[in-house]
């Protein structure tokens, strides 16, 4: 049986992002700053976010900075509150399936 890999701030970029809540904290496009919602899809270069009005917004990963909310039940054992992690979008530039495969490397060395 495989052990469950917890979502930690240090390994978030290797995890599935779909379903996580997100906020755009900085971007070269000022109209994107402050957008909040839930990640509903991801491509190599974009995150698709559904906002509170159920609108789907495509946000480029490059040149953006995101704050992800990791719910307590998905994060470290014993953590009682949600964790917020700031990630530079350029670190997420990859096809999601390829980025997620890299967690195996992290397991070897972690």
N, CA, C and O atoms as CSV, one atom per row, in Angstrom:
chain,resi,resn,atom,element,x,y,z
A,1,UNK,N,N,0.839,-1.176,0.000
A,1,UNK,CA,C,0.000,0.000,0.000
A,1,UNK,C,C,0.883,1.237,0.000
A,1,UNK,O,O,1.847,1.313,0.763
A,2,UNK,N,N,0.564,2.204,-0.846
A,2,UNK,CA,C,1.327,3.439,-0.922
A,2,UNK,C,C,0.977,4.345,0.238
A,2,UNK,O,O,-0.170,4.409,0.680
A,3,UNK,N,N,1.985,5.040,0.717
A,3,UNK,CA,C,1.717,6.014,1.767
A,3,UNK,C,C,1.199,7.294,1.127
A,3,UNK,O,O,1.608,7.675,0.031
A,4,UNK,N,N,0.304,7.935,1.831
A,4,UNK,CA,C,-0.273,9.176,1.352
A,4,UNK,C,C,0.751,10.296,1.511
A,4,UNK,O,O,1.349,10.446,2.576
A,5,UNK,N,N,0.951,11.073,0.464
A,5,UNK,CA,C,1.868,12.199,0.534
A,5,UNK,C,C,1.057,13.428,0.911
A,5,UNK,O,O,0.145,13.842,0.195
A,6,UNK,N,N,1.411,13.994,2.045
A,6,UNK,CA,C,0.691,15.165,2.516
A,6,UNK,C,C,1.071,16.380,1.683
A,6,UNK,O,O,2.183,16.473,1.164
A,7,UNK,N,N,0.134,17.301,1.567
A,7,UNK,CA,C,0.434,18.550,0.894
A,7,UNK,C,C,1.072,19.480,1.927
A,7,UNK,O,O,0.451,19.853,2.922
A,8,UNK,N,N,2.313,19.839,1.665
A,8,UNK,CA,C,3.065,20.736,2.526
A,8,UNK,C,C,3.451,21.971,1.719
A,8,UNK,O,O,3.488,21.906,0.491
A,9,UNK,N,N,3.735,23.077,2.366
A,9,UNK,CA,C,4.208,24.238,1.608
A,9,UNK,C,C,5.417,23.908,0.744
A,9,UNK,O,O,5.566,24.448,-0.352
A,10,UNK,N,N,6.279,23.024,1.233
A,10,UNK,CA,C,7.501,22.680,0.500
A,10,UNK,C,C,7.263,21.789,-0.719
A,10,UNK,O,O,8.124,21.716,-1.596
A,11,UNK,N,N,6.114,21.110,-0.795
A,11,UNK,CA,C,5.886,20.224,-1.945
A,11,UNK,C,C,4.624,20.560,-2.724
A,11,UNK,O,O,4.209,19.780,-3.582
A,12,UNK,N,N,4.013,21.685,-2.449
A,12,UNK,CA,C,2.759,22.052,-3.122
A,12,UNK,C,C,2.898,22.083,-4.635
A,12,UNK,O,O,1.974,21.689,-5.347
A,13,UNK,N,N,4.037,22.544,-5.138
A,13,UNK,CA,C,4.179,22.657,-6.593
A,13,UNK,C,C,4.181,21.309,-7.303
A,13,UNK,O,O,4.043,21.257,-8.525
A,14,UNK,N,N,4.335,20.222,-6.558
A,14,UNK,CA,C,4.315,18.888,-7.152
A,14,UNK,C,C,2.939,18.226,-7.065
A,14,UNK,O,O,2.765,17.114,-7.563
A,15,UNK,N,N,1.975,18.878,-6.452
A,15,UNK,CA,C,0.660,18.291,-6.236
A,15,UNK,C,C,-0.368,18.746,-7.269
A,15,UNK,O,O,-0.163,19.708,-8.008
A,16,UNK,N,N,-1.453,18.033,-7.287
A,16,UNK,CA,C,-2.622,18.416,-8.065
A,16,UNK,C,C,-3.165,19.710,-7.472
A,16,UNK,O,O,-3.377,19.803,-6.263
A,17,UNK,N,N,-3.387,20.705,-8.319
A,17,UNK,CA,C,-3.878,22.005,-7.850
A,17,UNK,C,C,-5.386,22.143,-8.003
A,17,UNK,O,O,-6.004,22.996,-7.365
A,18,UNK,N,N,-5.976,21.305,-8.846
A,18,UNK,CA,C,-7.417,21.388,-9.073
A,18,UNK,C,C,-8.144,21.121,-7.761
A,18,UNK,O,O,-7.882,20.135,-7.072
A,19,UNK,N,N,-9.059,22.020,-7.437
A,19,UNK,CA,C,-9.833,21.906,-6.212
A,19,UNK,C,C,-9.359,22.832,-5.106
A,19,UNK,O,O,-10.090,23.088,-4.150
A,20,UNK,N,N,-8.140,23.335,-5.232
A,20,UNK,CA,C,-7.628,24.235,-4.199
A,20,UNK,C,C,-8.146,25.660,-4.417
A,20,UNK,O,O,-8.367,26.092,-5.549
A,21,UNK,N,N,-8.330,26.368,-3.320
A,21,UNK,CA,C,-8.711,27.774,-3.404
A,21,UNK,C,C,-7.451,28.593,-3.644
A,21,UNK,O,O,-6.363,28.262,-3.172
A,22,UNK,N,N,-7.639,29.680,-4.400
A,22,UNK,CA,C,-6.499,30.457,-4.857
A,22,UNK,C,C,-6.842,31.939,-4.866
A,22,UNK,O,O,-8.003,32.328,-4.999
A,23,UNK,N,N,-5.813,32.749,-4.723
A,23,UNK,CA,C,-5.932,34.198,-4.895
A,23,UNK,C,C,-4.718,34.660,-5.684
A,23,UNK,O,O,-3.596,34.230,-5.418
A,24,UNK,N,N,-4.943,35.536,-6.652
A,24,UNK,CA,C,-3.833,36.123,-7.394
A,24,UNK,C,C,-3.323,37.297,-6.558
A,24,UNK,O,O,-4.022,38.298,-6.398
A,25,UNK,N,N,-2.111,37.174,-6.030
A,25,UNK,CA,C,-1.585,38.214,-5.155
A,25,UNK,C,C,-0.749,39.248,-5.901
A,25,UNK,O,O,-0.570,40.369,-5.425
A,26,UNK,N,N,-0.234,38.867,-7.077
A,26,UNK,CA,C,0.550,39.804,-7.868
A,26,UNK,C,C,0.572,39.313,-9.307
A,26,UNK,O,O,0.499,38.112,-9.566
A,27,UNK,N,N,0.672,40.247,-10.233
A,27,UNK,CA,C,0.714,39.890,-11.647
A,27,UNK,C,C,1.215,41.092,-12.440
A,27,UNK,O,O,1.056,42.238,-12.017
A,28,UNK,N,N,1.815,40.821,-13.585
A,28,UNK,CA,C,2.188,41.916,-14.470
A,28,UNK,C,C,0.953,42.540,-15.097
A,28,UNK,O,O,1.014,43.652,-15.620
A,29,UNK,N,N,-0.176,41.825,-15.047
A,29,UNK,CA,C,-1.462,42.355,-15.506
A,29,UNK,C,C,-2.253,42.784,-14.266
A,29,UNK,O,O,-2.811,41.934,-13.572
A,30,UNK,N,N,-2.310,44.073,-13.982
A,30,UNK,CA,C,-2.964,44.540,-12.756
A,30,UNK,C,C,-4.437,44.137,-12.634
A,30,UNK,O,O,-4.955,44.068,-11.519
A,31,UNK,N,N,-5.114,43.873,-13.732
A,31,UNK,CA,C,-6.527,43.500,-13.652
A,31,UNK,C,C,-6.730,42.103,-13.068
A,31,UNK,O,O,-7.848,41.748,-12.695
A,32,UNK,N,N,-5.662,41.308,-12.983
A,32,UNK,CA,C,-5.772,39.960,-12.419
A,32,UNK,C,C,-5.568,39.941,-10.906
A,32,UNK,O,O,-6.002,39.007,-10.233
A,33,UNK,N,N,-4.916,40.958,-10.376
A,33,UNK,CA,C,-4.595,40.989,-8.947
A,33,UNK,C,C,-5.885,41.018,-8.127
A,33,UNK,O,O,-6.782,41.824,-8.375
A,34,UNK,N,N,-5.952,40.129,-7.159
A,34,UNK,CA,C,-7.118,40.053,-6.281
A,34,UNK,C,C,-8.152,39.021,-6.690
A,34,UNK,O,O,-9.086,38.758,-5.933
A,35,UNK,N,N,-8.009,38.430,-7.869
A,35,UNK,CA,C,-8.952,37.396,-8.293
A,35,UNK,C,C,-8.860,36.224,-7.320
A,35,UNK,O,O,-7.771,35.772,-6.968
A,36,UNK,N,N,-10.020,35.746,-6.897
A,36,UNK,CA,C,-10.115,34.610,-5.972
A,36,UNK,C,C,-11.052,33.570,-6.560
A,36,UNK,O,O,-11.933,33.880,-7.363
A,37,UNK,N,N,-10.841,32.337,-6.144
A,37,UNK,CA,C,-11.737,31.275,-6.562
A,37,UNK,C,C,-11.118,29.919,-6.331
A,37,UNK,O,O,-10.177,29.758,-5.554
A,38,UNK,N,N,-11.678,28.944,-7.033
A,38,UNK,CA,C,-11.209,27.561,-6.918
A,38,UNK,C,C,-10.650,27.145,-8.271
A,38,UNK,O,O,-11.256,27.404,-9.311
A,39,UNK,N,N,-9.484,26.494,-8.247
A,39,UNK,CA,C,-8.874,25.999,-9.483
A,39,UNK,C,C,-9.736,24.851,-10.001
A,39,UNK,O,O,-9.957,23.860,-9.304
A,40,UNK,N,N,-10.221,24.999,-11.237
A,40,UNK,CA,C,-11.063,23.939,-11.821
A,40,UNK,C,C,-10.395,23.239,-12.990
A,40,UNK,O,O,-10.854,22.188,-13.436
A,41,UNK,N,N,-9.309,23.821,-13.486
A,41,UNK,CA,C,-8.567,23.175,-14.564
A,41,UNK,C,C,-7.183,23.800,-14.621
A,41,UNK,O,O,-6.948,24.887,-14.093
A,42,UNK,N,N,-6.272,23.087,-15.275
A,42,UNK,CA,C,-4.912,23.575,-15.385
A,42,UNK,C,C,-4.315,23.086,-16.689
A,42,UNK,O,O,-4.497,21.931,-17.073
A,43,UNK,N,N,-3.603,23.969,-17.366
A,43,UNK,CA,C,-2.832,23.601,-18.546
A,43,UNK,C,C,-1.376,23.949,-18.270
A,43,UNK,O,O,-1.034,24.391,-17.173
A,44,UNK,N,N,-0.539,23.754,-19.248
A,44,UNK,CA,C,0.887,24.053,-19.084
A,44,UNK,C,C,1.104,25.509,-18.673
A,44,UNK,O,O,1.963,25.798,-17.840
A,45,UNK,N,N,0.337,26.413,-19.249
A,45,UNK,CA,C,0.574,27.832,-19.040
A,45,UNK,C,C,-0.523,28.577,-18.287
A,45,UNK,O,O,-0.343,29.748,-17.951
A,46,UNK,N,N,-1.641,27.937,-18.016
A,46,UNK,CA,C,-2.790,28.624,-17.425
A,46,UNK,C,C,-3.392,27.860,-16.249
A,46,UNK,O,O,-3.321,26.633,-16.170
A,47,UNK,N,N,-3.986,28.630,-15.343
A,47,UNK,CA,C,-4.882,28.079,-14.327
A,47,UNK,C,C,-6.266,28.596,-14.660
A,47,UNK,O,O,-6.442,29.784,-14.933
A,48,UNK,N,N,-7.243,27.715,-14.638
A,48,UNK,CA,C,-8.630,28.125,-14.846
A,48,UNK,C,C,-9.281,28.148,-13.472
A,48,UNK,O,O,-9.325,27.138,-12.769
A,49,UNK,N,N,-9.789,29.326,-13.101
A,49,UNK,CA,C,-10.334,29.553,-11.768
A,49,UNK,C,C,-11.811,29.900,-11.890
A,49,UNK,O,O,-12.204,30.726,-12.714
A,50,UNK,N,N,-12.622,29.256,-11.057
A,50,UNK,CA,C,-14.046,29.605,-10.991
A,50,UNK,C,C,-14.215,30.537,-9.795
A,50,UNK,O,O,-13.872,30.187,-8.665
A,51,UNK,N,N,-14.752,31.737,-10.064
A,51,UNK,CA,C,-14.909,32.706,-8.974
A,51,UNK,C,C,-16.262,32.542,-8.293
A,51,UNK,O,O,-17.016,31.626,-8.621
A,52,UNK,N,N,-16.571,33.415,-7.357
A,52,UNK,CA,C,-17.801,33.291,-6.567
A,52,UNK,C,C,-19.067,33.487,-7.397
A,52,UNK,O,O,-20.149,33.069,-6.984
A,53,UNK,N,N,-18.941,34.121,-8.570
A,53,UNK,CA,C,-20.097,34.276,-9.465
A,53,UNK,C,C,-20.179,33.154,-10.499
A,53,UNK,O,O,-20.920,33.260,-11.476
A,54,UNK,N,N,-19.420,32.086,-10.284
A,54,UNK,CA,C,-19.363,30.921,-11.177
A,54,UNK,C,C,-18.814,31.255,-12.563
A,54,UNK,O,O,-19.084,30.544,-13.530
A,55,UNK,N,N,-18.054,32.323,-12.654
A,55,UNK,CA,C,-17.378,32.661,-13.907
A,55,UNK,C,C,-16.037,31.952,-13.944
A,55,UNK,O,O,-15.333,31.869,-12.938
A,56,UNK,N,N,-15.691,31.440,-15.126
A,56,UNK,CA,C,-14.398,30.806,-15.317
A,56,UNK,C,C,-13.416,31.833,-15.850
A,56,UNK,O,O,-13.663,32.466,-16.876
A,57,UNK,N,N,-12.307,31.995,-15.153
A,57,UNK,CA,C,-11.290,32.965,-15.531
A,57,UNK,C,C,-9.990,32.235,-15.814
A,57,UNK,O,O,-9.559,31.401,-15.017
A,58,UNK,N,N,-9.364,32.540,-16.934
A,58,UNK,CA,C,-8.083,31.935,-17.294
A,58,UNK,C,C,-6.982,32.889,-16.862
A,58,UNK,O,O,-6.943,34.051,-17.267
A,59,UNK,N,N,-6.094,32.374,-16.035
A,59,UNK,CA,C,-5.023,33.192,-15.477
A,59,UNK,C,C,-3.684,32.581,-15.882
A,59,UNK,O,O,-3.411,31.420,-15.576
A,60,UNK,N,N,-2.850,33.361,-16.570
A,60,UNK,CA,C,-1.537,32.831,-16.950
A,60,UNK,C,C,-0.665,32.604,-15.724
A,60,UNK,O,O,-0.647,33.413,-14.797
A,61,UNK,N,N,0.052,31.496,-15.737
A,61,UNK,CA,C,0.954,31.189,-14.627
A,61,UNK,C,C,2.165,32.119,-14.648
A,61,UNK,O,O,2.592,32.624,-13.609
A,62,UNK,N,N,2.709,32.338,-15.840
A,62,UNK,CA,C,3.911,33.159,-15.963
A,62,UNK,C,C,3.627,34.573,-15.485
A,62,UNK,O,O,2.573,35.145,-15.763
A,63,UNK,N,N,4.577,35.113,-14.772
A,63,UNK,CA,C,4.512,36.497,-14.304
A,63,UNK,C,C,3.347,36.777,-13.367
A,63,UNK,O,O,2.895,37.917,-13.256
A,64,UNK,N,N,2.862,35.748,-12.697
A,64,UNK,CA,C,1.828,35.911,-11.673
A,64,UNK,C,C,2.314,35.264,-10.387
A,64,UNK,O,O,3.195,34.404,-10.399
A,65,UNK,N,N,1.729,35.689,-9.290
A,65,UNK,CA,C,2.034,35.111,-7.983
A,65,UNK,C,C,0.704,34.729,-7.350
A,65,UNK,O,O,-0.257,35.497,-7.395
A,66,UNK,N,N,0.655,33.549,-6.764
A,66,UNK,CA,C,-0.592,33.011,-6.240
A,66,UNK,C,C,-0.472,32.688,-4.765
A,66,UNK,O,O,0.603,32.337,-4.278
A,67,UNK,N,N,-1.578,32.808,-4.063
A,67,UNK,CA,C,-1.664,32.315,-2.691
A,67,UNK,C,C,-2.667,31.167,-2.719
A,67,UNK,O,O,-3.836,31.359,-3.053
A,68,UNK,N,N,-2.198,29.975,-2.365
A,68,UNK,CA,C,-3.040,28.786,-2.315
A,68,UNK,C,C,-3.427,28.505,-0.869
A,68,UNK,O,O,-2.623,28.685,0.046
A,69,UNK,N,N,-4.657,28.067,-0.673
A,69,UNK,CA,C,-5.108,27.640,0.656
A,69,UNK,C,C,-5.064,26.124,0.698
A,69,UNK,O,O,-5.724,25.451,-0.093
A,70,UNK,N,N,-4.286,25.595,1.621
A,70,UNK,CA,C,-4.246,24.146,1.835
A,70,UNK,C,C,-5.135,23.860,3.044
A,70,UNK,O,O,-4.798,24.236,4.167
A,71,UNK,N,N,-6.272,23.195,2.817
A,71,UNK,CA,C,-7.155,22.883,3.947
A,71,UNK,C,C,-6.432,22.024,4.979
A,71,UNK,O,O,-5.600,21.187,4.630
A,72,UNK,N,N,-6.752,22.235,6.238
A,72,UNK,CA,C,-6.083,21.522,7.333
A,72,UNK,C,C,-6.111,20.007,7.130
A,72,UNK,O,O,-5.138,19.323,7.448
A,73,UNK,N,N,-7.216,19.479,6.604
A,73,UNK,CA,C,-7.314,18.026,6.451
A,73,UNK,C,C,-6.384,17.471,5.376
A,73,UNK,O,O,-6.155,16.263,5.329
A,74,UNK,N,N,-5.843,18.333,4.510
A,74,UNK,CA,C,-4.918,17.877,3.472
A,74,UNK,C,C,-3.465,18.149,3.820
A,74,UNK,O,O,-2.562,17.680,3.127
A,75,UNK,N,N,-3.232,18.897,4.881
A,75,UNK,CA,C,-1.869,19.295,5.204
A,75,UNK,C,C,-1.290,18.438,6.324
A,75,UNK,O,O,-1.769,17.338,6.600
A,76,UNK,N,N,-0.273,18.955,6.948
A,76,UNK,CA,C,0.485,18.202,7.939
A,76,UNK,C,C,-0.383,17.604,9.043
A,76,UNK,O,O,-1.376,18.198,9.463
A,77,UNK,N,N,0.009,16.428,9.499
A,77,UNK,CA,C,-0.702,15.759,10.586
A,77,UNK,C,C,-0.744,16.655,11.806
A,77,UNK,O,O,0.257,17.272,12.172
A,78,UNK,N,N,-1.891,16.724,12.426
A,78,UNK,CA,C,-2.030,17.503,13.643
A,78,UNK,C,C,-2.289,18.982,13.417
A,78,UNK,O,O,-2.562,19.713,14.369
A,79,UNK,N,N,-2.208,19.433,12.171
A,79,UNK,CA,C,-2.459,20.851,11.906
A,79,UNK,C,C,-3.950,21.105,12.045
A,79,UNK,O,O,-4.765,20.371,11.486
A,80,UNK,N,N,-4.299,22.124,12.776
A,80,UNK,CA,C,-5.704,22.410,13.060
A,80,UNK,C,C,-6.280,23.536,12.223
A,80,UNK,O,O,-7.492,23.754,12.224
A,81,UNK,N,N,-5.428,24.249,11.511
A,81,UNK,CA,C,-5.938,25.356,10.702
A,81,UNK,C,C,-5.379,25.263,9.290
A,81,UNK,O,O,-4.397,24.568,9.031
A,82,UNK,N,N,-6.030,25.978,8.394
A,82,UNK,CA,C,-5.594,25.989,7.009
A,82,UNK,C,C,-4.227,26.653,6.897
A,82,UNK,O,O,-3.843,27.470,7.733
A,83,UNK,N,N,-3.508,26.284,5.852
A,83,UNK,CA,C,-2.201,26.871,5.577
A,83,UNK,C,C,-2.303,27.648,4.272
A,83,UNK,O,O,-2.937,27.194,3.320
A,84,UNK,N,N,-1.683,28.807,4.233
A,84,UNK,CA,C,-1.667,29.619,3.028
A,84,UNK,C,C,-0.237,29.675,2.512
A,84,UNK,O,O,0.701,29.964,3.256
A,85,UNK,N,N,-0.089,29.389,1.209
A,85,UNK,CA,C,1.239,29.292,0.611
A,85,UNK,C,C,1.307,30.191,-0.608
A,85,UNK,O,O,0.460,30.121,-1.498
A,86,UNK,N,N,2.331,31.038,-0.634
A,86,UNK,CA,C,2.554,31.925,-1.783
A,86,UNK,C,C,3.510,31.227,-2.742
A,86,UNK,O,O,4.584,30.771,-2.350
A,87,UNK,N,N,3.097,31.152,-4.011
A,87,UNK,CA,C,3.884,30.451,-5.034
A,87,UNK,C,C,4.035,31.366,-6.251
A,87,UNK,O,O,3.070,31.973,-6.713
A,88,UNK,N,N,5.252,31.449,-6.753
A,88,UNK,CA,C,5.488,32.146,-8.013
A,88,UNK,C,C,4.970,31.267,-9.145
A,88,UNK,O,O,5.325,30.092,-9.233
A,89,UNK,N,N,4.136,31.829,-10.006
A,89,UNK,CA,C,3.544,31.059,-11.094
A,89,UNK,C,C,4.563,30.420,-12.019
A,89,UNK,O,O,4.306,29.361,-12.593
A,90,UNK,N,N,5.721,31.057,-12.167
A,90,UNK,CA,C,6.751,30.486,-13.039
A,90,UNK,C,C,7.203,29.103,-12.565
A,90,UNK,O,O,7.671,28.302,-13.374
A,91,UNK,N,N,7.071,28.811,-11.266
A,91,UNK,CA,C,7.419,27.486,-10.745
A,91,UNK,C,C,6.418,26.416,-11.171
A,91,UNK,O,O,6.708,25.221,-11.102
A,92,UNK,N,N,5.248,26.846,-11.609
A,92,UNK,CA,C,4.184,25.918,-12.000
A,92,UNK,C,C,4.146,25.681,-13.503
A,92,UNK,O,O,3.334,24.893,-13.988
A,93,UNK,N,N,5.024,26.363,-14.248
A,93,UNK,CA,C,5.017,26.244,-15.710
A,93,UNK,C,C,5.476,24.859,-16.138
A,93,UNK,O,O,6.673,24.571,-16.176
A,94,UNK,N,N,4.532,24.024,-16.451
A,94,UNK,CA,C,4.784,22.656,-16.886
A,94,UNK,C,C,3.430,22.019,-17.122
A,94,UNK,O,O,2.414,22.477,-16.598
A,95,UNK,N,N,3.426,20.977,-17.902
A,95,UNK,CA,C,2.177,20.229,-18.007
A,95,UNK,C,C,1.924,19.612,-16.644
A,95,UNK,O,O,2.835,19.035,-16.050
A,96,UNK,N,N,0.692,19.725,-16.132
A,96,UNK,CA,C,0.419,19.253,-14.771
A,96,UNK,C,C,0.851,17.820,-14.520
A,96,UNK,O,O,1.399,17.512,-13.462
A,97,UNK,N,N,0.610,16.944,-15.480
A,97,UNK,CA,C,0.947,15.533,-15.281
A,97,UNK,C,C,2.458,15.337,-15.147
A,97,UNK,O,O,2.903,14.452,-14.417
A,98,UNK,N,N,3.243,16.150,-15.841
A,98,UNK,CA,C,4.702,16.053,-15.725
A,98,UNK,C,C,5.184,16.631,-14.402
A,98,UNK,O,O,6.096,16.087,-13.780
A,99,UNK,N,N,4.576,17.725,-13.971
A,99,UNK,CA,C,4.958,18.338,-12.707
A,99,UNK,C,C,4.644,17.404,-11.540
A,99,UNK,O,O,5.436,17.290,-10.605
A,100,UNK,N,N,3.505,16.742,-11.590
A,100,UNK,CA,C,3.082,15.840,-10.516
A,100,UNK,C,C,3.988,14.611,-10.450
A,100,UNK,O,O,4.251,14.098,-9.362
A,101,UNK,N,N,4.470,14.132,-11.602
A,101,UNK,CA,C,5.369,12.974,-11.611
A,101,UNK,C,C,6.640,13.252,-10.823
A,101,UNK,O,O,7.253,12.331,-10.282
A,102,UNK,N,N,7.035,14.510,-10.756
A,102,UNK,CA,C,8.287,14.862,-10.069
A,102,UNK,C,C,8.217,14.643,-8.566
A,102,UNK,O,O,9.252,14.680,-7.901
A,103,UNK,N,N,7.044,14.419,-8.012
A,103,UNK,CA,C,6.965,14.167,-6.568
A,103,UNK,C,C,7.684,12.870,-6.210
A,103,UNK,O,O,8.133,12.703,-5.076
A,104,UNK,N,N,7.796,11.949,-7.172
A,104,UNK,CA,C,8.544,10.715,-6.919
A,104,UNK,C,C,9.997,11.033,-6.591
A,104,UNK,O,O,10.603,10.391,-5.733
A,105,UNK,N,N,10.553,12.028,-7.278
A,105,UNK,CA,C,11.928,12.444,-6.995
A,105,UNK,C,C,12.011,13.024,-5.592
A,105,UNK,O,O,12.977,12.773,-4.872
A,106,UNK,N,N,11.024,13.783,-5.206
A,106,UNK,CA,C,10.996,14.375,-3.876
A,106,UNK,C,C,10.925,13.293,-2.806
A,106,UNK,O,O,11.574,13.405,-1.765
A,107,UNK,N,N,10.140,12.245,-3.055
A,107,UNK,CA,C,10.033,11.140,-2.101
A,107,UNK,C,C,11.389,10.465,-1.897
A,107,UNK,O,O,11.740,10.103,-0.774
A,108,UNK,N,N,12.155,10.296,-2.988
A,108,UNK,CA,C,13.461,9.636,-2.903
A,108,UNK,C,C,14.410,10.408,-2.005
A,108,UNK,O,O,15.131,9.820,-1.199
A,109,UNK,N,N,14.410,11.719,-2.145
A,109,UNK,CA,C,15.389,12.550,-1.461
A,109,UNK,C,C,14.840,13.156,-0.171
A,109,UNK,O,O,15.611,13.663,0.645
A,110,UNK,N,N,13.504,13.111,0.030
A,110,UNK,CA,C,12.909,13.738,1.202
A,110,UNK,C,C,12.849,12.805,2.304
A,110,UNK,O,O,12.376,13.155,3.384
